[in-house]
Amino acid sequence: MRASHILGVGSALAFVPGLAMAGPRLTLSGVFGDAAPTMKSLMILLVAAALAAVIVTGLKLAAGRRLTGGSAFVSALRMGGPLLGLLGASFVLLMGFVGIANVGEPVPMPVLAPGFAEAALLFFLGLFAGVVGVICHWIIESRIDRTVLQS
């Protein structure tokens, strides 16, 4: 192989987040560890938002008949979580396809698998945050309905 060819492949892969060579076993922690810092931040944000929605819902239930704040956050998470996950996944896939196009020759699946796994994890975490947001929103809305109807 020519040195320029090796340099071109290496530099193309350096700009593609999560497109590193997969080891013998790819785990969730490995996918997270190989992700770009921006995508790691997005993953942490989605998990933290889902946990915050559960905490807000618990606080609202513990408040009794008082209608306290927090509904807007949970309502926004219902739609925002999946959209953020989809945005992150599409960005990772876009950068992967740009890297593949720059290489110019067939790329083996072990090279592509970590990038696809990162995109799938981002999409999953977005859907997870959205599902948690929907369930928490249902709980909060039913609590509000019960409180209003009993007044």
N, C-alpha and C positions, 0 to 999 in steps of 0.2 A: 504494500500500500504506500502511496505517496504521502509525504508529511503534510502537504496542503489538504489532502483529503481527510486525514485523521484530524487535523486542526479544524477543518470545516464542520465535521461531524461533532467534535467535542464542543465547539462554540455554539452550535445549534442546540445541542442538548443542555448546555449551561443556561440558556435563556428560557427553557421550558420547565415550569415548576412541576415537580413530582414525576419527571420522566427519567428518573435514575434507574439503573439496573436493579431488578428485583433479586433478592437473595433467594435461597431455596424455599423459604416460607415467607409469605406476606401476611402480616397481621394488622389489626386496626391501629395498634400503637406504632407499627412501622409505617403505615400510611400517613398517620399524623406526623411522625418524626421526619418523614421525607418531604412533607408539604412545604411550600413557600411560606415565609413569615406572614404575609398578608392572608393567605388561606388558613393558616393556623389561627390567626386572630379571628377570622370569620367563624371558624369552627367553635372556638371558645365562646364567642359572642352568642352563637345560636344555643349552645348548651346552657350558658348563663341566663339567657332570656327565658328558656323553658323552666329553669329552676326558679327564676324570679316570678314567673307567672304562677307557679304552684305556691310560692310564699305569699304573694299578694292575695291569692284566693283563700289561703288559710287565714290570713289576717282579716279578710272581709267576713269570713264565716265566724271568726272569733269575736268580731265587733258586735255581734248580736243584732238587735233591731236597727242600730245606727247604720246609715248608708254612707260608708266612707269611700274615698277615692281609690283609683287603681283600675277601674273598668276600662278606661281608654287604652292603657298599656296592654291589657290582655286582649282587647278588641283589635288593636293594631298588630299584635303578634300573630293573630289568626291568619292574616294575609301576608304580613311582612316576612314572617319566618320562611315560608316556602319560596317567596320571591328572592330573598337573600340567598337561600340555598341554591336556587336555580341560577342566579346571577354568578355565584362563585363557581358552580359546576360548568356553566357555559364558558366562563373565562378560562378555566383550566383546560377544557377541551379545545378552545380556540388556540391557546398557546401550544398545545400538543400538536394540533394540525399544522400550525405555522412551522414548528420544529420539524415535523415529518416532511413538509414541502421543501424546507431548506436542505434537508439531507439528500433528497433526490434519488434515493434507492429504497428498496423494501426494508422496513424496520422490523426486527423480530418481535414477537409478542411479549417476551419477557421484558423488553424495554418499554413497551406501551402499557403493560398491565398496571404499574404503579400510578400512572397518570389517570387511567380509567378508574382505578380504585379511589383515587383522591376525589375525582368528580362525583363518583357515586356516593362517597361518604358525605360530601358537601350537600348533595341533593337529599340524602337520607336525613341529615341533621336538620335541614330546612323543613322537610315534611314533618319530622318529629316535633320541632318547635311549633309548627302550625297546628298539629293535632293536639298538643298540650294546650295551646292557646284556645282552640275550639272547645275542648272539654272544660277548661277553667271558665271560659266565657259562659257556657251553658250553666255551670254551677252558680256563677255570680248572678246571671239573669234570673234563674229560678229563685234564688234567695231574694232578689229585689222584688220579683213578682209576688212571692209569699208575703213579704213585708208590706208591700203596697196593698194587697188584697185583704190583709188582716186589719188594716187601719180603719 
